[in-house]
Every structure is written in structure tokens, then in C-alpha cells.
Amino acid sequence: MADYLLFLLFTGLRRQEVAALKWSAIDLNDLSFTLKDTKNREPLTLPLTDFIVQLLESRKVVKYSESVVSGNLVE
């Protein structure tokens, strides 16, 4: 749960956007992620901070599902 809150804090995303975030939307090579279903219906690509990259890389090792939140950030 703490990582979920940190992800919200460091990205500024809405709770629903984080809940819907899939691993396929995250590009760790380009250090970015893309939201396809935003409030204004326009796709949005945002950069990943070093802190969030480290958080995602450590969580991806124990990946449980395609969803970032249910599989790795909320335990």
C-alpha cells in the first residue's frame, strides 16, 4: 500500500489512473509511461522519475499480473 501511495504522490495521477495502469504502458527503456484512458480522453505520455523507476524495477521482479497496482504496488 505504501508504494501505491508513493506512486500517486510522485506522479500526480488520479487514483483511477493508477488503478488502471498496466505494465504494457510502462517503458523502462525510454523512462516514460502512457495513459490511454485519461479524463479528457487524450492519451498522455509522462516521464518516470528515478525514484519511480527504482520502485517499478524492484516490483517488476515479483510481478503477479499485468496490472501494476493489483499485481505489485498494493499488497
MDAnalysis code that builds the backbone (N, CA, C; Angstrom):
import MDAnalysis as mda
import numpy as np

u = mda.Universe.empty(225, n_residues=75, atom_resindex=np.repeat(np.arange(75), 3), trajectory=True)
u.add_TopologyAttr("name", ["N", "CA", "C"] * 75)
u.add_TopologyAttr("resid", np.arange(1, 76))
u.add_TopologyAttr("resname", ["MET", "ALA", "ASP", "TYR", "LEU", "LEU", "PHE", "LEU", "LEU", "PHE", "THR", "GLY", "LEU", "ARG", "ARG", "GLN", "GLU", "VAL", "ALA", "ALA", "LEU", "LYS", "TRP", "SER", "ALA", "ILE", "ASP", "LEU", "ASN", "ASP", "LEU", "SER", "PHE", "THR", "LEU", "LYS", "ASP", "THR", "LYS", "ASN", "ARG", "GLU", "PRO", "LEU", "THR", "LEU", "PRO", "LEU", "THR", "ASP", "PHE", "ILE", "VAL", "GLN", "LEU", "LEU", "GLU", "SER", "ARG", "LYS", "VAL", "VAL", "LYS", "TYR", "SER", "GLU", "SER", "VAL", "VAL", "SER", "GLY", "ASN", "LEU", "VAL", "GLU"])
u.atoms.positions = np.array([
    [0.819, -1.192, 0.000],
    [0.000, 0.000, 0.000],
    [0.863, 1.257, 0.000],
    [1.983, 1.229, 0.681],
    [2.859, 2.395, 0.740],
    [3.382, 2.745, -0.649],
    [3.743, 1.734, -1.439],
    [4.250, 2.000, -2.786],
    [3.169, 2.606, -3.674],
    [1.940, 2.163, -3.507],
    [0.812, 2.732, -4.254],
    [0.693, 4.228, -3.948],
    [0.769, 4.586, -2.687],
    [0.672, 5.991, -2.292],
    [1.865, 6.799, -2.801],
    [3.044, 6.207, -2.757],
    [4.221, 6.890, -3.295],
    [4.078, 7.116, -4.799],
    [3.543, 6.112, -5.503],
    [3.327, 6.257, -6.936],
    [2.357, 7.403, -7.221],
    [1.291, 7.484, -6.438],
    [0.347, 8.601, -6.584],
    [1.033, 9.940, -6.321],
    [1.781, 10.011, -5.251],
    [2.441, 11.250, -4.852],
    [3.466, 11.722, -5.881],
    [4.301, 10.811, -6.366],
    [5.390, 11.186, -7.261],
    [4.953, 11.377, -8.709],
    [3.767, 10.888, -9.085],
    [3.317, 11.057, -10.464],
    [2.205, 12.088, -10.601],
    [1.451, 12.320, -9.532],
    [0.336, 13.258, -9.606],
    [-0.876, 12.696, -10.325],
    [-0.914, 11.394, -10.523],
    [-2.034, 10.760, -11.216],
    [-3.251, 10.656, -10.310],
    [-4.387, 10.458, -10.936],
    [-5.616, 10.179, -10.187],
    [-5.597, 8.719, -9.748],
    [-6.321, 8.420, -8.679],
    [-6.372, 7.043, -8.173],
    [-6.818, 6.062, -9.243],
    [-7.820, 6.449, -10.032],
    [-8.342, 5.575, -11.073],
    [-7.301, 5.322, -12.167],
    [-6.491, 6.331, -12.459],
    [-5.457, 6.175, -13.483],
    [-4.384, 5.197, -13.022],
    [-3.998, 5.282, -11.770],
    [-3.014, 4.339, -11.236],
    [-3.610, 2.940, -11.177],
    [-4.858, 2.837, -10.781],
    [-5.507, 1.534, -10.689],
    [-5.612, 0.844, -12.043],
    [-5.735, 1.620, -13.108],
    [-5.876, 1.056, -14.453],
    [-4.534, 0.871, -15.164],
    [-3.446, 1.308, -14.560],
    [-2.136, 1.261, -15.210],
    [-1.648, -0.174, -15.399],
    [-1.264, -0.490, -16.624],
    [-0.766, -1.826, -16.973],
    [0.732, -1.755, -17.231],
    [1.392, -2.896, -17.029],
    [2.827, -2.956, -17.291],
    [3.140, -2.618, -18.742],
    [2.240, -2.941, -19.643],
    [2.461, -2.664, -21.068],
    [2.525, -1.165, -21.363],
    [2.027, -0.330, -20.467],
    [2.052, 1.120, -20.655],
    [3.349, 1.751, -20.148],
    [4.183, 0.956, -19.503],
    [5.428, 1.464, -18.916],
    [6.606, 1.087, -19.795],
    [7.411, 2.083, -20.141],
    [8.608, 1.863, -20.953],
    [9.825, 2.222, -20.104],
    [10.433, 1.212, -19.504],
    [11.590, 1.461, -18.642],
    [12.844, 1.821, -19.446],
    [12.866, 1.494, -20.726],
    [13.999, 1.892, -21.576],
    [13.937, 3.377, -21.899],
    [12.735, 3.875, -22.177],
    [12.532, 5.286, -22.505],
    [12.255, 6.129, -21.259],
    [12.103, 5.469, -20.109],
    [11.790, 6.126, -18.835],
    [10.519, 6.964, -18.930],
    [9.462, 6.322, -19.460],
    [8.179, 7.003, -19.587],
    [7.050, 5.998, -19.432],
    [5.840, 6.534, -19.286],
    [4.653, 5.689, -19.285],
    [3.524, 6.446, -19.973],
    [2.582, 5.691, -20.533],
    [1.492, 6.288, -21.297],
    [0.152, 5.899, -20.694],
    [-0.645, 6.910, -20.463],
    [-2.023, 6.704, -20.014],
    [-2.909, 6.824, -21.242],
    [-3.683, 5.792, -21.509],
    [-4.548, 5.810, -22.685],
    [-5.946, 6.315, -22.358],
    [-6.409, 6.095, -21.152],
    [-7.762, 6.496, -20.771],
    [-7.689, 7.601, -19.726],
    [-7.516, 8.827, -20.189],
    [-7.439, 9.971, -19.288],
    [-8.806, 10.648, -19.181],
    [-8.911, 11.594, -18.287],
    [-10.178, 12.285, -18.062],
    [-10.655, 13.010, -19.326],
    [-9.727, 13.573, -20.089],
    [-10.119, 14.288, -21.308],
    [-10.060, 13.405, -22.561],
    [-9.856, 12.108, -22.363],
    [-9.859, 11.101, -23.437],
    [-8.689, 11.229, -24.413],
    [-7.672, 11.989, -24.048],
    [-6.468, 12.135, -24.870],
    [-5.338, 11.328, -24.239],
    [-4.659, 10.462, -25.000],
    [-3.517, 9.724, -24.438],
    [-2.448, 10.702, -23.939],
    [-1.783, 10.318, -22.875],
    [-0.781, 11.180, -22.258],
    [0.449, 10.358, -21.919],
    [1.604, 10.790, -22.402],
    [2.872, 10.139, -22.076],
    [3.640, 11.046, -21.131],
    [4.075, 10.463, -20.015],
    [4.780, 11.215, -18.985],
    [6.119, 10.555, -18.676],
    [7.094, 11.343, -18.230],
    [8.387, 10.758, -17.853],
    [8.312, 10.089, -16.484],
    [9.181, 9.127, -16.278],
    [9.317, 8.467, -14.979],
    [10.510, 9.075, -14.250],
    [10.330, 9.388, -12.982],
    [11.444, 9.879, -12.183],
    [12.340, 8.699, -11.798],
    [13.549, 8.990, -11.398],
    [14.478, 7.932, -10.977],
    [13.886, 7.119, -9.826],
    [13.231, 7.791, -8.904],
    [12.635, 7.105, -7.760],
    [11.563, 6.110, -8.212],
    [10.682, 6.543, -9.109],
    [9.615, 5.670, -9.600],
    [10.183, 4.528, -10.427],
    [11.220, 4.789, -11.193],
    [11.866, 3.720, -11.969],
    [12.400, 2.646, -11.028],
    [13.063, 3.042, -9.967],
    [13.584, 2.074, -8.994],
    [12.451, 1.297, -8.340],
    [11.374, 1.988, -7.995],
    [10.226, 1.330, -7.386],
    [9.637, 0.295, -8.348],
    [9.452, 0.668, -9.602],
    [8.881, -0.250, -10.590],
    [9.804, -1.426, -10.883],
    [11.100, -1.155, -11.009],
    [12.040, -2.248, -11.289],
    [12.073, -3.253, -10.150],
    [12.030, -2.784, -8.923],
    [12.044, -3.717, -7.800],
    [10.743, -4.506, -7.722],
    [9.626, -3.894, -8.106],
    [8.337, -4.571, -8.059],
    [8.131, -5.491, -9.251],
    [8.720, -5.174, -10.379],
    [8.531, -5.999, -11.570],
    [9.128, -7.390, -11.363],
    [10.115, -7.508, -10.505],
    [10.734, -8.800, -10.203],
    [9.704, -9.765, -9.633],
    [8.758, -9.261, -8.869],
    [7.723, -10.106, -8.256],
    [6.363, -9.878, -8.920],
    [6.368, -9.678, -10.222],
    [5.159, -9.384, -10.991],
    [4.133, -10.514, -10.858],
    [2.921, -10.152, -10.464],
    [1.840, -11.116, -10.298],
    [0.811, -11.043, -11.419],
    [0.628, -9.867, -12.003],
    [-0.378, -9.705, -13.056],
    [0.059, -8.606, -14.002],
    [-0.756, -8.366, -15.027],
    [-0.455, -7.298, -15.982],
    [-0.706, -5.920, -15.378],
    [-1.530, -5.850, -14.349],
    [-1.835, -4.591, -13.701],
    [-0.722, -4.223, -12.718],
    [-0.229, -3.020, -12.825],
    [0.858, -2.560, -11.956],
    [0.392, -2.507, -10.515],
    [-0.777, -1.968, -10.263],
    [-1.258, -1.774, -8.896],
    [-1.638, -3.081, -8.224],
    [-2.548, -3.813, -8.787],
    [-3.008, -5.022, -8.102],
    [-1.929, -6.090, -8.036],
    [-1.039, -6.086, -8.988],
    [-0.003, -7.105, -9.005],
    [1.213, -6.770, -8.194],
    [1.533, -5.483, -8.053],
    [2.823, -5.169, -7.471],
    [2.853, -4.021, -6.473],
    [1.971, -3.080, -6.566],
    [2.086, -1.934, -5.669],
    [1.198, -2.043, -4.441],
    [0.063, -2.654, -4.570],
    [-0.823, -2.812, -3.425],
    [-0.726, -4.250, -2.965],
    [-0.260, -4.450, -1.764],
    [-0.087, -5.814, -1.250],
    [-1.045, -6.072, -0.112],
])
